[in-house]
Amino acid sequence: METKMDYTILGRTGLRVSVMGVGGGGPSRLGKNTGRDESESVAVIRQALDAGVNFIDTAEGYRTEEIVGKAIEGMDRSSLVLSTKKSTSASTTPQDVEKSIEDSLRRLGTDYVDIYHLHGVHPEEYDHLASEIVPTLQKLREAGKIRFIGVTEHFGSDPRHTMLQKALQDDVWDVIMIGFNILNQCAREYVFPKTIENNIGVLIMFAVRIALSRPQRLAEVVQELLERKQLDPADFDVDDPLGFLIHDAGAVSVVDAAYRLCRDEPGTHVVLSGTGNVEHMKANIESFSRPPLPDADLQKLKYIFRRVDSVSGG
Ligand SMILES: NC(=O)c1ccc[n+]([C@@H]2O[C@H](COP(=O)([O-])OP(=O)(O)OC[C@H]3O[C@@H](n4cnc5c(N)ncnc54)[C@H](OP(=O)(O)O)[C@@H]3O)[C@@H](O)[C@H]2O)c1
């Protein structure tokens, strides 16, 4: 099919970004976790760039910054929005951050990153990082090494977004990265009203992950949620919970529905897609070219999963 990429403004950063972004981590790490060689990983990124994607996310912890560096070599740097992250803990020091940014810049082959995040911050680490590390990030911004400051959550252990709810009380974050998907839509209530009010850039991770790409895992997660009474079996077909989404005027697959739901959620800007597989990347680019899901399907998804706030879909 013919594809077309849409663009939006990433909140207060003013950056013009594609609504689809390349994710350099997750279960695939651009194919590093799935047996792909480096040339295939580079090809996946170039395929996305050729389709109009201008946003690439990576992190020092993924060990994919060098692959991103190779994929963008020779490109007009100003046409790209690069996001990378500093791994953190309750003992991270300003010196660690100053070293990490230099290493990230070298691996990416650039002299600035557009968005530099504190990575996977746990709620109990937040106060230390806000008081001891944010001033260093602000200095790096003044020095032109980073353009905007971001924070990402550890969605697997913090599915109710406790850390981000706290972080959004401080007016220092230009961008957040948050888990949001068909199974756990609680960010709509807990977080997006605040990001919309304060014009914070919102990057979506976990749109698909494992449960929405592997039916066996979906069945297990649905079972857990039924046991916890966060799902009601009267609301859907327990044997095929998301089958209703797939029909002529609807989604072509659960993965397709998953990306489109996130793209069209008010308050979200870039939805990251993590794959090391060119066929999957092609299918995902096509998903971002399709219209919104039918309203009846969207309403049904919101209704079935209305109480869920305890899983990440990982
Ligand atoms: N705390 C954080 O800061 C944090 C945490 C997690 C993720 N992230 C960022 O968010 C990005 C997105 O998360 P994610 O990588 O988990 O992405 P995702 O796009 O939600 O899910 C990726 C998973 O779905 C599979 N997949 C993708 N397209 C598919 C398709 N068309 N058909 C079947 N399976 C498909 C991938 O496997 P294949 O390789 O086989 O396609 C991979 O296992 C990450 O790459 C990373 O950049 C940040």
The ligand as a Gaussian input file, in Angstrom:
#p B3LYP/6-31G(d) Opt

LIG

0 1
 N       11.730000       2.899000      30.315000
 C       12.000000       3.233000      29.083000
 O       12.548000       4.273000      28.875000
 C       11.648000       2.342000      27.956000
 C       11.169000       1.049000      28.194000
 C       10.777000       0.293000      27.109000
 C       10.861000       0.818000      25.830000
 N       11.343000       2.064000      25.618000
 C       11.457000       2.629000      24.258000
 O       10.226000       2.449000      23.622000
 C       10.443000       1.754000      22.397000
 C        9.197000       1.000000      22.033000
 O        8.985000      -0.089000      22.922000
 P        9.081000      -1.553000      22.360000
 O       10.385000      -1.739000      21.661000
 O        8.702000      -2.473000      23.431000
 O        8.064000      -1.458000      21.176000
 P        6.738000      -2.031000      20.669000
 O        6.718000      -1.522000      19.307000
 O        5.600000      -1.780000      21.577000
 O        6.927000      -3.644000      20.711000
 C        8.010000      -4.275000      20.180000
 C        7.762000      -5.778000      20.155000
 O        6.727000      -6.050000      19.215000
 C        7.229000      -6.863000      18.148000
 N        6.672000      -6.319000      16.906000
 C        6.829000      -5.073000      16.396000
 N        6.162000      -4.956000      15.227000
 C        5.557000      -6.145000      15.006000
 C        4.704000      -6.626000      13.967000
 N        4.339000      -5.867000      12.924000
 N        4.258000      -7.900000      14.055000
 C        4.595000      -8.701000      15.109000
 N        5.400000      -8.292000      16.115000
 C        5.882000      -7.025000      16.071000
 C        8.735000      -6.759000      18.195000
 O        9.353000      -7.952000      17.741000
 P       10.146000      -8.031000      16.338000
 O       11.527000      -7.523000      16.558000
 O       10.100000      -9.494000      16.031000
 O        9.377000      -7.219000      15.348000
 C        9.001000      -6.535000      19.682000
 O        9.023000      -7.780000      20.371000
 C       11.694000       0.926000      22.685000
 O       12.286000       0.426000      21.508000
 C       12.516000       1.939000      23.402000
 O       13.079000       2.836000      22.469000
 C       11.724000       2.844000      26.660000

